[in-house]
Amino acid sequence: MSMVEEPLYPIAVLIDELKNDDIQLRLNSIRRLSTIARALGEERTRKELIPFLSENNDDDDEVLLAMAEELGVFIPYVGGVEHAHVLLPPLETLCTVEETCVREKAVESLCRIGSQMRENDLVDWFIPLVKRLAAGEWFTARISACGLFHIAYSSATEMLKTELRSIYSHLCQDDMPMVRRSAASNLGKFAATVESAHLKTDIMQMFEDLTQDDQDSVRLLAVEGCATLGKLLEPQDCVSHILPVIVNFSQDKSWRVRYMVANQLYELCEAVGPEHTRTELVPAYVRLLRDNEAEVRIAAAGKVTKFCRILSPELAIQHILPCVKELSSDSSQHVRSALASVIMGMAPVLGKDATIEQLLPIFLSLLKDEFPDVRLNIISKLDQVNQVIGIDLLSQSLLPAIVELAEDRHWRVRLAIIEYIPLLASQLGVGFFDDKLGALCMQWLQDKVYSIRDAAANNLKRLAEEFGPDWAMQHIIPQVLEMINNSHYLYRMTILRAISLLAPVMGSEITCSKLLPVVVNASKDRVPNIKFNVAKVLQSLVPIVDQSVVEKTIRPCLVELSEDPDVDVRYFANQGLQSIDHVMMSS
């Protein structure tokens, strides 16, 4: 093949592959566009490859999505920002396709390219593209146009800026709800680029149109814009323009809109400031907490702690706490679960006395909830309450409930309690722990569920780290070693796991005198699973004990296991022997 023909090869292959019936071939070809562009060089990429892609009428969304993504990073391959405009035509076509994800990716790529383009190129190429899409006959083009205004606006001339604001205003009143939805969701980004004088007039007019839309899907997207616009406006403008809208939305006939308000209310409070939050937004929030739709109550309950932080403790106790009491016995388990996940955070906000008087009874009722997720959410946040009311009170009121949960019929609840034990132990102190929780920790080693037994073994290691080897030697090791004689092999395996975890914490001396003999003895077990776990534990003990112990005790045991009839036992025993040899060579 001659030198002249060689660069033709990639484009020919690309054309063939892009016309192939096999979608995977077409996809691979698109994903290799950057390689092909490098082979062609910048000029031929501009003159041949990009026009070819513009004319490519592939109907597979996956191929179009890949193309939209690739073109977004294509500026270096067409000769830099001065030639970036050549990438706009294929992306403009992709902005009009029916598949939403392709359009969104094309808009994202256009935004990326537009943000790098020079100002005069934006005026010459990018703004005309936005205007064409906004005037598109097919609604998909108009949807895409809404996402491009914030890139186009800042570099436009005064006359063009006026025109762009007018076009956006028309899009906010488009006949198609999908276009109005897109205008509502992109209004915040567009508003951020508009001058403050026009913000109060043009943008607020568009915003008011969208908030009064007859489609709830448009109104709920306008709610999202409330917080963004609120941050852009002066506080007094925010109060006069945004606040009435929020209050109205909190009573909207569509539960989806009220749900969105409940989700966004905390951010809206930041926008309007503390005073108006107290007078206007607290009643709105209380309404949402008592909403007749469970979804709205879930969203509102999930924000209860954040909302209380903005208020004074007195206001929180007066207005929010009565609602919290009602929600703790709500008919929907999901509402109670959402409340349980955040209610502990109210303790630092309300202070010690209010927590003891008002919150503790609510915690206790949620801890006894029939739904496991509610109980779990309370358990996982106990430390926040401990910091406020102190451990004595916490242990008197909540410990009986925790002990009850430790034997819960749902294993995930038991698991959550186990994972919380080391934290509880560090807060309660060693004396209290020994009296109340020590026996539970041993009991879990013989649970019917593997995850519980495994977590219990890890728990013992963390307790040994917390209280020290001497305490562990007295309270953990004897009871653990006793269980190695359990008649069920699964429980014996758990003890081997516990030994391997405890050994590094206990140190060489205790490992050699107490733990190692038990492991060696277990190598004579009749169950192969126990024997290969012995091999694994012995391998993990090699770095902990002295070399002499390895040679005198561990190696002979592994050699014996390496001749076992079972293939798995032999495999793990040989792994252990190789590990010893490796340690010997490196030392």
ZAMARGU-4260 file (C-alpha; in steps of 0.2 Angstrom, whole numbers, plus 5000, padded with zeros to 4 digits):
<rodrens>
0) 5000/5000/5000 | 5007/5017/4995 | 5010/5031/5008 | 4996/5042/5000 | 4983/5029/5002
5) 4987/5024/5020 | 4978/5038/5029 | 4962/5034/5019 | 4962/5017/5027 | 4955/5022/5044
10) 4940/5032/5037 | 4936/5018/5025 | 4936/5005/5039 | 4925/5017/5050 | 4912/5020/5036
15) 4911/5001/5033 | 4909/4997/5052 | 4896/5012/5054 | 4886/5004/5041 | 4888/4986/5047
20) 4872/4977/5054 | 4881/4972/5069 | 4877/4985/5083 | 4893/4980/5093 | 4904/4984/5078
25) 4896/5001/5075 | 4898/5004/5094 | 4917/4999/5094 | 4919/5010/5079 | 4912/5026/5087
30) 4922/5022/5103 | 4938/5022/5092 | 4934/5039/5085 | 4948/5048/5094 | 4961/5035/5087
35) 4954/5037/5069 | 4955/5056/5071 | 4973/5055/5077 | 4977/5045/5062 | 4968/5056/5050
40) 4975/5072/5057 | 4966/5088/5062 | 4962/5095/5044 | 4955/5079/5037 | 4945/5076/5054
45) 4937/5093/5051 | 4934/5091/5032 | 4929/5072/5031 | 4926/5064/5048 | 4915/5077/5056
50) 4904/5079/5040 | 4902/5060/5039 | 4896/5059/5057 | 4884/5074/5054 | 4876/5063/5040
55) 4877/5047/5049 | 4858/5042/5052 | 4861/5028/5063 | 4845/5023/5072 | 4852/5014/5087
60) 4851/5024/5103 | 4867/5016/5110 | 4877/5021/5095 | 4870/5039/5096 | 4874/5040/5115
65) 4892/5035/5112 | 4894/5047/5098 | 4887/5061/5109 | 4899/5057/5122 | 4914/5056/5111
70) 4911/5072/5102 | 4911/5081/5119 | 4930/5078/5121 | 4934/5081/5102 | 4941/5098/5102
75) 4960/5093/5103 | 4957/5082/5087 | 4949/5096/5076 | 4963/5108/5079 | 4959/5116/5096
80) 4946/5129/5102 | 4947/5140/5086 | 4940/5125/5076 | 4928/5119/5090 | 4912/5126/5080
85) 4914/5111/5067 | 4908/5099/5081 | 4892/5108/5083 | 4882/5102/5068 | 4883/5083/5073
90) 4878/5087/5091 | 4864/5098/5085 | 4857/5084/5076 | 4858/5073/5091 | 4849/5086/5101
95) 4833/5082/5091 | 4832/5063/5093 | 4818/5055/5103 | 4829/5046/5116 | 4831/5057/5131
100) 4848/5050/5137 | 4855/5054/5119 | 4848/5072/5120 | 4855/5074/5137 | 4872/5068/5133
105) 4872/5079/5117 | 4867/5095/5128 | 4881/5090/5140 | 4894/5089/5126 | 4888/5105/5119
110) 4890/5114/5136 | 4907/5107/5138 | 4912/5113/5120 | 4903/5130/5122 | 4912/5134/5139
115) 4929/5132/5129 | 4924/5142/5114 | 4930/5160/5110 | 4917/5174/5113 | 4916/5178/5095
120) 4914/5160/5090 | 4900/5158/5103 | 4891/5173/5095 | 4894/5167/5077 | 4890/5148/5079
125) 4884/5143/5096 | 4870/5156/5099 | 4862/5153/5081 | 4862/5135/5086 | 4853/5138/5102
130) 4840/5149/5092 | 4837/5136/5079 | 4834/5122/5092 | 4822/5134/5102 | 4812/5137/5086
135) 4813/5119/5082 | 4797/5111/5075 | 4799/5095/5084 | 4798/5097/5104 | 4814/5087/5107
140) 4824/5101/5099 | 4816/5114/5111 | 4819/5103/5126 | 4837/5102/5122 | 4838/5121/5119
145) 4833/5125/5137 | 4849/5117/5143 | 4861/5128/5132 | 4855/5146/5137 | 4867/5148/5152
150) 4882/5145/5140 | 4876/5156/5126 | 4870/5171/5137 | 4885/5178/5145 | 4895/5181/5129
155) 4880/5188/5119 | 4878/5207/5114 | 4864/5217/5123 | 4852/5215/5109 | 4855/5196/5108
160) 4853/5195/5127 | 4836/5203/5126 | 4832/5191/5112 | 4838/5176/5122 | 4828/5181/5137
165) 4812/5183/5126 | 4815/5166/5118 | 4817/5157/5135 | 4801/5166/5141 | 4792/5158/5126
170) 4799/5141/5130 | 4792/5143/5148 | 4775/5145/5140 | 4777/5131/5127 | 4762/5121/5122
175) 4772/5105/5126 | 4773/5101/5145 | 4790/5092/5142 | 4797/5108/5135 | 4790/5118/5150
180) 4798/5105/5162 | 4815/5107/5154 | 4813/5126/5155 | 4809/5124/5173 | 4823/5113/5178
185) 4836/5124/5168 | 4829/5141/5175 | 4841/5141/5189 | 4857/5139/5178 | 4851/5152/5166
190) 4846/5164/5180 | 4864/5163/5187 | 4871/5171/5171 | 4857/5185/5170 | 4861/5202/5176
195) 4852/5207/5193 | 4841/5220/5185 | 4833/5207/5173 | 4833/5194/5186 | 4819/5203/5196
200) 4809/5207/5181 | 4811/5194/5166 | 4817/5179/5176 | 4804/5181/5190 | 4790/5183/5178
205) 4796/5166/5170 | 4797/5159/5187 | 4779/5164/5191 | 4772/5157/5175 | 4780/5141/5179
210) 4774/5140/5197 | 4756/5143/5191 | 4757/5129/5177 | 4743/5117/5176 | 4755/5102/5176
215) 4761/5096/5193 | 4777/5089/5184 | 4781/5107/5179 | 4777/5115/5196 | 4788/5102/5206
220) 4803/5107/5195 | 4799/5125/5199 | 4800/5121/5217 | 4818/5115/5214 | 4822/5132/5206
225) 4815/5141/5222 | 4831/5138/5232 | 4843/5142/5218 | 4834/5158/5214 | 4832/5163/5232
230) 4851/5163/5234 | 4853/5174/5218 | 4841/5187/5224 | 4843/5200/5238 | 4835/5194/5255
235) 4821/5207/5253 | 4817/5202/5235 | 4818/5183/5240 | 4805/5187/5254 | 4793/5196/5242
240) 4795/5184/5227 | 4800/5167/5233 | 4792/5165/5250 | 4774/5167/5245 | 4777/5154/5232
245) 4784/5141/5244 | 4770/5144/5256 | 4758/5141/5242 | 4767/5126/5236 | 4766/5118/5253
250) 4747/5118/5251 | 4748/5112/5233 | 4734/5100/5227 | 4747/5088/5220 | 4756/5078/5233
255) 4772/5077/5222 | 4774/5096/5223 | 4771/5095/5242 | 4784/5081/5243 | 4797/5092/5233
260) 4794/5106/5245 | 4797/5095/5260 | 4813/5089/5252 | 4819/5107/5248 | 4812/5116/5263
265) 4829/5117/5273 | 4838/5125/5258 | 4823/5137/5256 | 4825/5142/5274 | 4843/5147/5271
270) 4837/5158/5257 | 4824/5168/5266 | 4834/5169/5283 | 4829/5164/5301 | 4816/5177/5305
275) 4804/5173/5290 | 4808/5155/5293 | 4801/5157/5310 | 4785/5166/5305 | 4781/5159/5288
280) 4790/5142/5285 | 4787/5134/5302 | 4768/5133/5300 | 4771/5127/5282 | 4783/5113/5288
285) 4771/5108/5302 | 4758/5106/5288 | 4769/5095/5279 | 4773/5084/5294 | 4755/5082/5296
290) 4751/5079/5277 | 4739/5066/5273 | 4751/5058/5260 | 4763/5046/5268 | 4777/5051/5255
295) 4776/5069/5260 | 4777/5065/5279 | 4792/5053/5275 | 4801/5068/5266 | 4797/5080/5280
300) 4802/5068/5294 | 4819/5065/5286 | 4823/5084/5287 | 4816/5086/5305 | 4834/5088/5313
305) 4841/5100/5300 | 4825/5111/5302 | 4827/5111/5321 | 4845/5117/5319 | 4839/5133/5311
310) 4826/5136/5325 | 4829/5141/5343 | 4826/5126/5355 | 4810/5134/5362 | 4802/5135/5345
315) 4807/5117/5341 | 4799/5111/5357 | 4784/5122/5354 | 4780/5118/5336 | 4790/5103/5329
320) 4791/5091/5344 | 4772/5088/5345 | 4773/5083/5327 | 4787/5072/5330 | 4777/5063/5344
325) 4763/5060/5332 | 4775/5054/5318 | 4783/5041/5331 | 4766/5032/5331 | 4762/5035/5312
330) 4752/5022/5303 | 4766/5021/5290 | 4782/5011/5295 | 4792/5021/5282 | 4787/5037/5290
335) 4793/5030/5307 | 4809/5023/5299 | 4813/5040/5291 | 4810/5049/5308 | 4821/5036/5318
340) 4835/5039/5306 | 4836/5057/5311 | 4828/5060/5328 | 4844/5056/5338 | 4851/5072/5330
345) 4838/5082/5339 | 4846/5079/5356 | 4860/5091/5354 | 4848/5104/5347 | 4836/5103/5362
350) 4848/5101/5376 | 4849/5089/5391 | 4832/5093/5400 | 4821/5093/5385 | 4829/5077/5378
355) 4826/5068/5395 | 4808/5074/5396 | 4802/5074/5378 | 4814/5064/5367 | 4818/5049/5378
360) 4800/5042/5378 | 4800/5044/5359 | 4817/5034/5357 | 4810/5020/5368 | 4794/5018/5358
365) 4804/5018/5342 | 4816/5005/5349 | 4801/4994/5353 | 4794/4997/5335 | 4788/4981/5326
370) 4797/4986/5310 | 4816/4981/5311 | 4822/4996/5301 | 4815/5008/5313 | 4824/4999/5328
375) 4840/4998/5317 | 4839/5017/5313 | 4838/5021/5332 | 4852/5010/5337 | 4864/5016/5325
380) 4863/5034/5331 | 4863/5031/5350 | 4880/5040/5352 | 4872/5057/5348 | 4861/5055/5363
385) 4874/5049/5375 | 4884/5065/5372 | 4869/5075/5378 | 4862/5065/5393 | 4877/5055/5399
390) 4879/5036/5400 | 4870/5033/5417 | 4854/5039/5411 | 4856/5031/5394 | 4860/5014/5401
395) 4845/5015/5413 | 4833/5019/5400 | 4839/5011/5384 | 4850/4996/5389 | 4835/4985/5393
400) 4829/4988/5375 | 4846/4985/5368 | 4848/4968/5377 | 4830/4964/5370 | 4836/4968/5353
405) 4852/4958/5354 | 4840/4943/5354 | 4829/4950/5340 | 4821/4937/5328 | 4828/4948/5313
410) 4846/4944/5311 | 4850/4961/5303 | 4844/4969/5320 | 4856/4958/5329 | 4870/4962/5317
415) 4867/4981/5320 | 4868/4978/5338 | 4884/4968/5337 | 4892/4982/5326 | 4887/4995/5339
420) 4894/4985/5354 | 4912/4991/5353 | 4906/5010/5353 | 4894/5006/5367 | 4908/4997/5377
425) 4920/5012/5375 | 4906/5024/5381 | 4899/5012/5396 | 4916/5008/5402 | 4923/4991/5407
430) 4914/4988/5423 | 4897/4991/5416 | 4901/4981/5400 | 4906/4965/5410 | 4890/4966/5420
435) 4877/4968/5406 | 4884/4964/5389 | 4898/4952/5391 | 4887/4936/5391 | 4878/4943/5375
440) 4895/4944/5366 | 4898/4925/5369 | 4880/4920/5365 | 4882/4928/5347 | 4896/4916/5343
445) 4884/4902/5343 | 4870/4911/5333 | 4861/4901/5319 | 4866/4915/5306 | 4884/4915/5299
450) 4885/4934/5297 | 4881/4936/5315 | 4894/4923/5321 | 4907/4931/5309 | 4903/4949/5316
455) 4903/4942/5334 | 4921/4936/5331 | 4926/4953/5324 | 4917/4961/5339 | 4928/4951/5351
460) 4944/4957/5343 | 4938/4976/5344 | 4933/4973/5362 | 4951/4966/5366 | 4958/4981/5357
465) 4947/4993/5367 | 4950/4985/5385 | 4967/4978/5382 | 4975/4960/5382 | 4974/4958/5401
470) 4955/4961/5401 | 4953/4949/5386 | 4963/4936/5395 | 4952/4936/5409 | 4935/4938/5401
475) 4936/4932/5383 | 4949/4919/5380 | 4944/4906/5393 | 4926/4906/5386 | 4931/4906/5368
480) 4943/4892/5370 | 4929/4882/5379 | 4918/4883/5364 | 4931/4874/5353 | 4923/4857/5359
485) 4905/4862/5353 | 4897/4847/5344 | 4893/4857/5329 | 4907/4860/5317 | 4901/4877/5311
490) 4903/4884/5329 | 4920/4876/5330 | 4925/4885/5314 | 4919/4902/5321 | 4930/4899/5336
495) 4945/4896/5324 | 4940/4913/5316 | 4940/4922/5333 | 4957/4915/5337 | 4965/4921/5321
500) 4957/4938/5324 | 4962/4939/5343 | 4980/4933/5341 | 4987/4949/5334 | 4979/4959/5348
505) 4985/4946/5362 | 5003/4946/5357 | 5016/4932/5355 | 5016/4925/5373 | 4997/4922/5375
510) 4996/4916/5357 | 5009/4903/5360 | 5003/4897/5378 | 4984/4898/5376 | 4979/4899/5358
515) 4991/4889/5348 | 4988/4872/5357 | 4970/4874/5354 | 4972/4876/5335 | 4985/4862/5334
520) 4973/4851/5344 | 4959/4855/5331 | 4970/4849/5317 | 4965/4831/5322 | 4946/4836/5320
525) 4936/4823/5309 | 4928/4837/5298 | 4939/4842/5283 | 4932/4860/5284 | 4939/4862/5302
530) 4956/4855/5296 | 4958/4867/5281 | 4953/4881/5292 | 4966/4876/5305 | 4979/4877/5291
535) 4973/4895/5287 | 4974/4900/5305 | 4991/4892/5307 | 4997/4902/5292 | 4990/4918/5300
540) 5000/4915/5316 | 5017/4913/5308 | 5021/4932/5309 | 5015/4933/5327 | 5025/4919/5335
545) 5044/4916/5336 | 5053/4907/5323 | 5057/4892/5335 | 5038/4890/5338 | 5035/4890/5320
550) 5048/4876/5317 | 5044/4866/5333 | 5024/4867/5332 | 5017/4875/5317 | 5027/4867/5303
555) 5025/4849/5309 | 5006/4851/5311 | 5005/4858/5293 | 5016/4844/5286 | 5004/4832/5294
560) 4989/4841/5286 | 4998/4841/5269 | 4996/4822/5269 | 4978/4822/5273 | 4966/4812/5261
565) 4955/4828/5258 | 4961/4839/5243 | 4956/4856/5251 | 4965/4852/5267 | 4981/4847/5257
570) 4980/4863/5247 | 4979/4875/5262 | 4992/4865/5272 | 5004/4867/5257 | 4999/4886/5256
575) 5004/4887/5274 | 5021/4878/5272 | 5025/4889/5257 | 5021/4905/5267 | 5033/4899/5281
580) 5047/4896/5268 | 5044/4913/5261 | 5045/4921/5278 | 5061/4911/5282 | 5069/4917/5265
585) 5065/4935/5268 | 5072/4935/5286
</rodrens>
